Amino acid sequence: MTRFAVIRVPTSGPPALIAEPNDFATEADAEARIAAIEGKQIMPHHTYLDILGYDGGLQDALLRKGILF
């Protein structure tokens, strides 16, 4: 069963898992989390948020993709 994690992707440096909540059962829930975070920002940032779909354990998926946690 595919789950979805929200990660931040900076313009320089490796991507990283965001603070909790960061793991969701549906892509729509992950998109809602991104919208809630971005809705509070008043200035542009040198990073963007993305969704990582994965199967199995979250830590294993992050390690395979080179994402910090």
N, C-alpha and C positions, 0 to 999 in steps of 0.2 A: 504494500500500500504506500503510495507516494505521500510524503509530507512536504512542508514548505517552510524554509527558514529565511529570515530577512537578514541581509548582510549590507555592510556599508563598503563602498568602493571608492577610495580616495584617488585623486589624480596622481599622487605619488605614494608608493608604499603598497603593501599587500592588503587585500580585502580582509574584513573581519566581521564576525558575528556581532550584531547589535546587542544592547542590553535587553534583558527579559522584559516583556515577553518577546520571544524571537522565533518560536517554533509553532507551526500552525497545521491543523488538519486539512485546511482548504486553501487554495490560492487566493480566494476572495478574502479570507481572514487576513492573510499576509498583506494583500493590497490595502486593506482597511488600516492595518498597523502603519504602513508607509504613509498613507494619507493623513493619519492622526499626527505623525511626527512632522511631516512637511507642512501641515497646516499651521503649526506653531512657529515656524521659522519666519523671521522678518528680513533676513539677509541671505543672499546666495552663499552657498558653501562650496568648497573645493572637493566635494565628495557627492556621491549619489547613492541611493538605496536601491537594492535589487533583490529579487527573490530567487532562492536556490531550491529547486525541486530535488528531492532525494528519496531513496529507498534504503531501508536498513537503519543503522545507527547514525545519529547526527555527527558525532565526533569522527567517525570513519569517513563520512562524506566530506566533512571539512578538511580533513587531512589529505584526502585524495585530490581535492581542488586547490590546496595550498592556502586555505582560508584560516586566519587566526581565530582562536576562541579563548 
